[in-house]
Amino acid sequence: MDCPGSVHDSTAFAFSALGAHQEELPAGYYLLGDPAYKAHSRVLVPFEGRASTDSGWEANFSFYHSSLRMNVECAFGMLVQQWGCLWRQLRSCLVHNILVVHACAVLHN
Protein backbone atom coordinates (compact mmCIF):
# COMPACT_ATOMS: atom_id res chain seq x y z
CA MET A 1 0.00 0.00 0.00
CA ASP A 2 1.53 3.28 -1.06
CA CYS A 3 -0.40 5.99 0.75
CA PRO A 4 1.15 8.99 2.50
CA GLY A 5 0.60 9.35 6.24
CA SER A 6 -1.87 12.19 5.72
CA VAL A 7 -4.38 9.98 3.88
CA HIS A 8 -7.70 9.38 5.68
CA ASP A 9 -7.99 5.96 7.36
CA SER A 10 -10.91 4.90 5.16
CA THR A 11 -8.92 5.73 2.01
CA ALA A 12 -5.89 3.80 3.26
CA PHE A 13 -8.17 0.86 4.10
CA ALA A 14 -9.70 0.91 0.62
CA PHE A 15 -6.21 0.58 -0.91
CA SER A 16 -5.00 -2.05 1.55
CA ALA A 17 -4.88 -5.80 0.95
CA LEU A 18 -7.51 -6.30 3.66
CA GLY A 19 -9.80 -3.73 2.09
CA ALA A 20 -9.44 -5.37 -1.31
CA HIS A 21 -10.21 -8.83 0.10
CA GLN A 22 -12.87 -8.02 2.70
CA GLU A 23 -15.48 -10.02 0.78
CA GLU A 24 -13.37 -13.13 1.38
CA LEU A 25 -13.95 -13.06 5.14
CA PRO A 26 -15.69 -16.24 6.31
CA ALA A 27 -19.44 -16.06 6.87
CA GLY A 28 -20.25 -14.50 10.22
CA TYR A 29 -16.98 -12.54 10.44
CA TYR A 30 -16.93 -8.75 10.21
CA LEU A 31 -14.54 -5.84 10.55
CA LEU A 32 -15.29 -3.05 13.02
CA GLY A 33 -14.90 0.49 11.76
CA ASP A 34 -15.21 3.82 13.52
CA PRO A 35 -17.80 6.39 12.35
CA ALA A 36 -15.39 7.74 9.71
CA TYR A 37 -15.62 4.48 7.74
CA LYS A 38 -18.36 3.73 5.25
CA ALA A 39 -20.72 0.90 6.18
CA HIS A 40 -20.23 -2.19 4.04
CA SER A 41 -21.52 -5.77 4.06
CA ARG A 42 -18.35 -6.77 5.95
CA VAL A 43 -17.57 -3.51 7.81
CA LEU A 44 -19.75 -2.67 10.80
CA VAL A 45 -19.87 0.97 11.88
CA PRO A 46 -21.89 2.60 14.68
CA PHE A 47 -25.16 4.31 13.89
CA GLU A 48 -24.91 8.02 13.14
CA GLY A 49 -26.63 10.97 14.74
CA ARG A 50 -29.41 10.56 17.26
CA ALA A 51 -29.13 6.77 17.46
CA SER A 52 -26.21 7.19 19.82
CA THR A 53 -28.37 9.18 22.28
CA ASP A 54 -31.72 7.43 21.79
CA SER A 55 -32.68 4.29 23.62
CA GLY A 56 -33.28 1.15 21.64
CA TRP A 57 -31.31 -1.42 19.74
CA GLU A 58 -29.42 1.18 17.62
CA ALA A 59 -28.07 2.86 20.76
CA ASN A 60 -27.20 -0.51 22.30
CA PHE A 61 -25.43 -1.62 19.12
CA SER A 62 -23.43 1.62 18.93
CA PHE A 63 -22.48 1.40 22.62
CA TYR A 64 -21.27 -2.21 22.45
CA HIS A 65 -19.59 -1.61 19.09
CA SER A 66 -17.64 1.30 20.55
CA SER A 67 -16.71 -0.66 23.69
CA LEU A 68 -15.49 -3.64 21.67
CA ARG A 69 -13.54 -1.42 19.27
CA MET A 70 -11.77 0.31 22.18
CA ASN A 71 -10.75 -3.08 23.63
CA VAL A 72 -9.38 -4.20 20.27
CA GLU A 73 -7.45 -0.92 19.85
CA CYS A 74 -5.95 -1.28 23.35
CA ALA A 75 -4.94 -4.90 22.63
CA PHE A 76 -3.23 -3.91 19.40
CA GLY A 77 -1.54 -1.02 21.22
CA MET A 78 -0.09 -3.44 23.77
CA LEU A 79 1.10 -5.81 21.03
CA VAL A 80 2.73 -3.04 19.02
CA GLN A 81 4.46 -1.70 22.12
CA GLN A 82 5.87 -5.12 23.01
CA TRP A 83 6.82 -6.52 19.59
CA GLY A 84 9.26 -4.58 17.42
CA CYS A 85 8.18 -6.38 14.25
CA LEU A 86 4.89 -4.46 14.51
CA TRP A 87 6.55 -1.04 14.77
CA ARG A 88 6.42 -0.69 10.99
CA GLN A 89 4.33 -1.98 8.12
CA LEU A 90 4.39 -5.75 7.64
CA ARG A 91 5.48 -6.26 4.04
CA SER A 92 4.22 -9.74 3.31
CA CYS A 93 1.08 -11.45 2.08
CA LEU A 94 -2.09 -11.09 4.14
CA VAL A 95 -1.98 -14.72 5.32
CA HIS A 96 1.59 -14.33 6.61
CA ASN A 97 0.74 -11.01 8.31
CA ILE A 98 -2.16 -12.68 10.11
CA LEU A 99 0.19 -15.43 11.32
CA VAL A 100 2.70 -12.85 12.60
CA VAL A 101 0.03 -10.96 14.57
CA HIS A 102 -1.38 -14.25 15.89
CA ALA A 103 2.09 -15.37 17.01
CA CYS A 104 2.63 -12.05 18.80
CA ALA A 105 -0.71 -12.45 20.59
CA VAL A 106 0.07 -16.03 21.64
CA LEU A 107 3.54 -15.08 22.90
CA HIS A 108 2.10 -12.07 24.74
CA ASN A 109 -0.36 -14.27 26.64
HUBELHU-V560511 format. One line per field, one symbol per residue. phi: phi as a letter, one per 40 degrees, with the letter a starting at -180 (. if undefined). burial: I if it has 16 or more other ideal C-beta (glycine too) atoms within 10 Angstrom, else O. A space follows every 10 residues. Layout:
# HUBELHU-V560511
phi = ???
burial = ???
This chain:
# HUBELHU-V560511
phi = .bbcccccdc cccccccccc bcccccdgbb bbbcccccca cbbcbcccgc dcbcchcccc dccccccccc cccccccccc ccbccccbcc bacdcccccc ccccccccc
burial = OOOOOOOOOO OOIIOOOOIO OIOOOOOOOO OOIOOOIOOO OOIIIIIOOO IOOOOOOIIO OIOOIOOOIO OOOOOOOOIO OOIOOIOOOO OOOOOOIOOO IOOIOOOOO
